[in-house]
Amino acid sequence: MTRTAALLALLLLITAGCAEQQTPVPRERGSLAVFETAGPDEVFTAAERAIRGPYDLAEVDRTTQFLRTVPQEFRGREGQERIGDRILPGENLYRKVVTIHVDRTGTGQTVASVRVEVQRFDTPAVRAFAYQRERTDYPAEQSALRDATVDAEQRNVWTTVTRDRQEEERILQEIRALAAPETTQPTES
């Protein structure tokens, strides 16, 4: 009994401590640029200006220094091949999504992280597997119930297949030129 009570008390202490601490949202790093003298606001403004030309912005958050673009769709044969690509050759639908984070380091430097993900449209393949299980006795597997609470965009499946590192570097070069051209250091991703 006392062992159970001790374990319960320990569990409560651990969960109470976790509730008080806010953990930062994990971010996937992209290509980086370090700015010695330019502040986060200057770099963020430069990033916003650099990205506005070729891309449309979907999300701009000045408090967390975060940018995300509207996905740009294109057709091609990039990334990883699927088995079906060999059987039925053709072009797949892809899209590029750009995310930019600007952070301040503990040493006072500003870091800009740019990540350009190339995603493949995989909804038809995923649905083919889902429909194979549709004839079951489980009501949650029926298509009317499965798709009832989501819209068309939420039903789409996009699989990240690669990163466009050349585009990341191009965007970082433009941010460097706009923010502080003489005080930046390129950093490997």
Contacts in CASP RR format, 6 or more apart in sequence:
PFRMAT RR
TARGET T0000
AUTHOR 0000-0000-0000
METHOD contacts of the structure
MODEL  1
MTRTAALLALLLLITAGCAEQQTPVPRERGSLAVFETAGPDEVFTAAERA
IRGPYDLAEVDRTTQFLRTVPQEFRGREGQERIGDRILPGENLYRKVVTI
HVDRTGTGQTVASVRVEVQRFDTPAVRAFAYQRERTDYPAEQSALRDATV
DAEQRNVWTTVTRDRQEEERILQEIRALAAPETTQPTES
27 101 0 8 1.000
27 113 0 8 1.000
28 115 0 8 1.000
29 113 0 8 1.000
29 115 0 8 1.000
29 189 0 8 1.000
30 113 0 8 1.000
30 114 0 8 1.000
30 115 0 8 1.000
30 163 0 8 1.000
30 168 0 8 1.000
30 189 0 8 1.000
31 113 0 8 1.000
31 114 0 8 1.000
31 115 0 8 1.000
31 165 0 8 1.000
31 168 0 8 1.000
31 169 0 8 1.000
31 172 0 8 1.000
31 187 0 8 1.000
31 189 0 8 1.000
32 111 0 8 1.000
32 112 0 8 1.000
32 113 0 8 1.000
32 114 0 8 1.000
32 172 0 8 1.000
32 187 0 8 1.000
32 188 0 8 1.000
32 189 0 8 1.000
33 111 0 8 1.000
33 112 0 8 1.000
33 114 0 8 1.000
33 172 0 8 1.000
33 175 0 8 1.000
33 176 0 8 1.000
33 184 0 8 1.000
33 185 0 8 1.000
33 186 0 8 1.000
33 187 0 8 1.000
34 105 0 8 1.000
34 109 0 8 1.000
34 110 0 8 1.000
34 111 0 8 1.000
34 184 0 8 1.000
34 185 0 8 1.000
34 187 0 8 1.000
35 43 0 8 1.000
35 109 0 8 1.000
35 110 0 8 1.000
35 111 0 8 1.000
35 112 0 8 1.000
35 176 0 8 1.000
35 179 0 8 1.000
35 180 0 8 1.000
35 183 0 8 1.000
35 184 0 8 1.000
36 109 0 8 1.000
36 180 0 8 1.000
36 183 0 8 1.000
36 184 0 8 1.000
36 185 0 8 1.000
37 180 0 8 1.000
37 183 0 8 1.000
38 46 0 8 1.000
38 110 0 8 1.000
38 179 0 8 1.000
38 180 0 8 1.000
38 183 0 8 1.000
38 184 0 8 1.000
39 104 0 8 1.000
39 110 0 8 1.000
40 65 0 8 1.000
40 102 0 8 1.000
40 103 0 8 1.000
40 104 0 8 1.000
40 110 0 8 1.000
42 110 0 8 1.000
42 179 0 8 1.000
42 180 0 8 1.000
43 102 0 8 1.000
43 110 0 8 1.000
43 112 0 8 1.000
43 175 0 8 1.000
43 179 0 8 1.000
43 180 0 8 1.000
44 62 0 8 1.000
44 65 0 8 1.000
44 67 0 8 1.000
44 102 0 8 1.000
45 179 0 8 1.000
46 175 0 8 1.000
46 178 0 8 1.000
46 179 0 8 1.000
47 67 0 8 1.000
47 100 0 8 1.000
47 102 0 8 1.000
47 112 0 8 1.000
47 114 0 8 1.000
47 171 0 8 1.000
47 175 0 8 1.000
47 179 0 8 1.000
48 57 0 8 1.000
48 60 0 8 1.000
48 67 0 8 1.000
49 178 0 8 1.000
50 171 0 8 1.000
50 174 0 8 1.000
50 175 0 8 1.000
50 178 0 8 1.000
51 57 0 8 1.000
51 67 0 8 1.000
51 69 0 8 1.000
51 98 0 8 1.000
51 100 0 8 1.000
51 171 0 8 1.000
55 69 0 8 1.000
55 70 0 8 1.000
55 72 0 8 1.000
55 98 0 8 1.000
56 69 0 8 1.000
56 70 0 8 1.000
57 67 0 8 1.000
57 68 0 8 1.000
57 69 0 8 1.000
57 70 0 8 1.000
58 68 0 8 1.000
58 69 0 8 1.000
58 70 0 8 1.000
58 71 0 8 1.000
59 66 0 8 1.000
59 67 0 8 1.000
59 68 0 8 1.000
60 66 0 8 1.000
60 67 0 8 1.000
61 67 0 8 1.000
65 101 0 8 1.000
65 102 0 8 1.000
65 103 0 8 1.000
66 99 0 8 1.000
66 100 0 8 1.000
66 101 0 8 1.000
66 102 0 8 1.000
67 98 0 8 1.000
67 99 0 8 1.000
67 100 0 8 1.000
68 97 0 8 1.000
68 98 0 8 1.000
68 99 0 8 1.000
68 100 0 8 1.000
69 96 0 8 1.000
69 97 0 8 1.000
69 98 0 8 1.000
69 99 0 8 1.000
71 95 0 8 1.000
71 96 0 8 1.000
71 97 0 8 1.000
71 119 0 8 1.000
71 158 0 8 1.000
72 95 0 8 1.000
72 96 0 8 1.000
73 93 0 8 1.000
73 94 0 8 1.000
73 95 0 8 1.000
74 93 0 8 1.000
74 94 0 8 1.000
74 95 0 8 1.000
74 96 0 8 1.000
75 91 0 8 1.000
75 92 0 8 1.000
75 93 0 8 1.000
75 94 0 8 1.000
76 91 0 8 1.000
76 92 0 8 1.000
76 94 0 8 1.000
77 85 0 8 1.000
77 90 0 8 1.000
77 91 0 8 1.000
77 92 0 8 1.000
78 92 0 8 1.000
78 94 0 8 1.000
78 118 0 8 1.000
78 120 0 8 1.000
78 161 0 8 1.000
78 162 0 8 1.000
79 118 0 8 1.000
79 120 0 8 1.000
79 161 0 8 1.000
79 162 0 8 1.000
80 120 0 8 1.000
80 161 0 8 1.000
80 162 0 8 1.000
82 125 0 8 1.000
85 92 0 8 1.000
92 120 0 8 1.000
92 121 0 8 1.000
93 120 0 8 1.000
93 121 0 8 1.000
94 118 0 8 1.000
94 119 0 8 1.000
94 120 0 8 1.000
94 121 0 8 1.000
94 161 0 8 1.000
95 118 0 8 1.000
95 119 0 8 1.000
95 121 0 8 1.000
95 158 0 8 1.000
96 116 0 8 1.000
96 117 0 8 1.000
96 118 0 8 1.000
96 119 0 8 1.000
96 164 0 8 1.000
96 167 0 8 1.000
97 116 0 8 1.000
97 117 0 8 1.000
97 119 0 8 1.000
98 114 0 8 1.000
98 115 0 8 1.000
98 116 0 8 1.000
98 167 0 8 1.000
98 171 0 8 1.000
99 114 0 8 1.000
99 115 0 8 1.000
99 117 0 8 1.000
100 112 0 8 1.000
100 113 0 8 1.000
100 114 0 8 1.000
100 115 0 8 1.000
100 171 0 8 1.000
101 112 0 8 1.000
101 113 0 8 1.000
102 110 0 8 1.000
102 111 0 8 1.000
102 112 0 8 1.000
102 113 0 8 1.000
103 110 0 8 1.000
103 111 0 8 1.000
103 113 0 8 1.000
104 110 0 8 1.000
104 111 0 8 1.000
105 111 0 8 1.000
111 187 0 8 1.000
112 172 0 8 1.000
112 175 0 8 1.000
112 179 0 8 1.000
114 168 0 8 1.000
114 171 0 8 1.000
114 172 0 8 1.000
114 175 0 8 1.000
115 163 0 8 1.000
115 168 0 8 1.000
116 163 0 8 1.000
116 164 0 8 1.000
116 165 0 8 1.000
116 167 0 8 1.000
116 168 0 8 1.000
116 171 0 8 1.000
117 160 0 8 1.000
117 162 0 8 1.000
117 163 0 8 1.000
117 164 0 8 1.000
118 160 0 8 1.000
118 161 0 8 1.000
118 162 0 8 1.000
118 163 0 8 1.000
118 164 0 8 1.000
119 158 0 8 1.000
119 159 0 8 1.000
119 160 0 8 1.000
119 161 0 8 1.000
120 158 0 8 1.000
120 159 0 8 1.000
120 161 0 8 1.000
121 156 0 8 1.000
121 157 0 8 1.000
121 158 0 8 1.000
122 157 0 8 1.000
122 158 0 8 1.000
122 159 0 8 1.000
123 155 0 8 1.000
123 156 0 8 1.000
123 157 0 8 1.000
125 157 0 8 1.000
126 157 0 8 1.000
130 146 0 8 1.000
131 143 0 8 1.000
133 141 0 8 1.000
134 141 0 8 1.000
134 142 0 8 1.000
134 143 0 8 1.000
139 145 0 8 1.000
140 146 0 8 1.000
147 155 0 8 1.000
165 189 0 8 1.000
168 189 0 8 1.000
172 186 0 8 1.000
176 184 0 8 1.000
END
